């Protein structure tokens, strides 16, 4: 079945795997999803990810992270959707949970966290928030 919002599908697969206490999940790969997965690993929300090539677009194997039996990802939410894109300038970027969480932003300089976007003084499309 074709998916119209691949980023929402990516986030939902992670959310469902965390809720079911799975150790890993498999997601179809794209460059944007690779960027988001790299940020999640860098920020400590997932343990690791690996791109596995197949005859099509490839898949991402995402290894989820838990601390004392509880998932590190408490909430992962899509902000900008195909029907309603959400853009923000650098001074309007959201602070997730007063700095405890992150917002992932797609900028002209690539996919980065809200903190990196503030540091580089760029705004962009707010893809999702995680805490």
C-alpha positions as CSV (number, residue, x, y, z in Angstrom):
1,X,0.0,0.0,0.0
2,X,1.5,3.4,-1.0
3,X,2.2,5.8,1.8
4,X,1.6,9.5,1.2
5,X,3.6,10.8,4.2
6,X,6.8,8.7,4.5
7,X,8.2,10.7,7.4
8,X,5.0,10.2,9.4
9,X,5.3,6.5,8.6
10,X,8.9,6.4,9.7
11,X,8.0,8.1,13.1
12,X,5.0,5.8,13.5
13,X,7.1,2.7,13.0
14,X,9.5,3.9,15.7
15,X,6.6,4.9,18.1
16,X,4.9,1.5,17.6
17,X,8.1,-0.5,18.1
18,X,8.9,1.5,21.3
19,X,5.3,0.9,22.6
20,X,5.7,-2.9,21.9
21,X,9.2,-2.9,23.6
22,X,10.9,-4.2,20.4
23,X,14.7,-4.0,20.2
24,X,14.7,-3.1,16.5
25,X,12.5,-1.9,13.7
26,X,12.8,-1.8,9.9
27,X,11.9,1.2,7.8
28,X,12.2,1.9,4.1
29,X,15.2,4.1,3.5
30,X,15.6,7.6,2.0
31,X,18.2,10.4,2.4
32,X,15.8,12.4,4.7
33,X,15.2,9.4,6.9
34,X,19.0,8.8,7.1
35,X,19.4,12.4,8.3
36,X,16.7,12.0,10.9
37,X,18.1,8.7,12.1
38,X,21.6,10.2,12.4
39,X,20.3,13.0,14.5
40,X,18.4,10.6,16.7
41,X,21.6,8.5,17.3
42,X,23.7,11.6,17.9
43,X,21.2,12.9,20.5
44,X,21.0,9.5,22.2
45,X,17.4,8.6,21.4
46,X,18.3,5.4,19.4
47,X,21.2,3.1,20.0
48,X,22.2,2.6,16.3
49,X,21.0,2.4,12.8
50,X,22.2,0.6,9.7
51,X,21.4,1.0,6.0
52,X,20.9,-2.3,4.3
53,X,20.8,-2.3,0.5
54,X,18.2,-4.4,-1.3
55,X,17.2,-4.4,-5.0
56,X,15.0,-1.4,-4.4
57,X,15.6,1.7,-2.2
58,X,17.1,-0.1,0.8
59,X,16.0,-0.3,4.3
60,X,17.0,1.1,7.7
61,X,17.5,-1.2,10.6
62,X,17.0,1.0,13.7
63,X,18.1,-0.3,17.1
64,X,16.0,1.2,19.8
65,X,17.4,2.4,23.1
66,X,16.0,1.7,26.6
67,X,17.2,2.8,30.1
68,X,16.2,0.7,33.1
69,X,13.6,-1.0,31.0
70,X,11.9,2.2,30.0
71,X,12.2,3.6,26.4
72,X,14.4,6.7,26.0
73,X,11.9,8.1,23.5
74,X,8.9,9.3,25.5
75,X,7.1,11.0,22.7
76,X,7.8,11.5,19.0
77,X,5.4,13.7,17.1
78,X,5.1,14.9,13.4
79,X,4.7,18.7,13.2
80,X,4.8,19.6,9.5
81,X,2.4,17.5,7.4
82,X,1.7,17.3,3.7
83,X,-1.6,19.1,4.2
84,X,-0.1,21.8,6.5
85,X,3.5,22.6,6.3
86,X,5.0,24.4,9.3
87,X,7.9,26.7,8.7
88,X,9.7,28.8,11.3
89,X,12.4,31.5,11.2
90,X,15.4,31.1,13.5
91,X,13.8,33.3,16.3
92,X,10.5,31.3,16.1
93,X,12.0,27.8,16.4
94,X,10.2,25.9,19.2
95,X,11.8,24.8,22.4
96,X,10.6,21.2,23.1
97,X,10.0,20.5,26.8
98,X,12.0,23.7,27.7
99,X,15.1,22.3,26.1
100,X,14.9,18.6,27.3
101,X,13.6,17.5,23.9
102,X,14.6,18.4,20.3
103,X,12.8,19.6,17.2
104,X,14.2,18.3,13.9
105,X,14.3,21.0,11.3
106,X,14.9,20.7,7.5
107,X,16.9,23.8,6.5
108,X,18.7,24.9,3.4
109,X,21.9,23.6,5.0
110,X,20.4,20.1,5.7
111,X,18.5,18.3,8.4
112,X,19.5,19.5,11.9
113,X,18.2,20.0,15.4
114,X,16.6,23.2,16.6
115,X,19.7,24.0,18.7
116,X,22.0,23.6,15.7
117,X,19.7,25.7,13.5
118,X,19.8,28.5,16.2
119,X,23.6,28.2,16.3
120,X,23.9,28.4,12.5
121,X,21.2,31.2,12.4
122,X,18.9,29.4,9.9
123,X,15.2,28.5,9.9
124,X,13.2,25.9,8.0
125,X,10.5,23.4,8.0
126,X,9.9,21.8,11.4
127,X,9.6,18.1,10.7
128,X,9.0,16.6,14.2
129,X,9.5,17.0,17.9
130,X,11.0,14.3,20.2
131,X,11.5,14.1,23.9
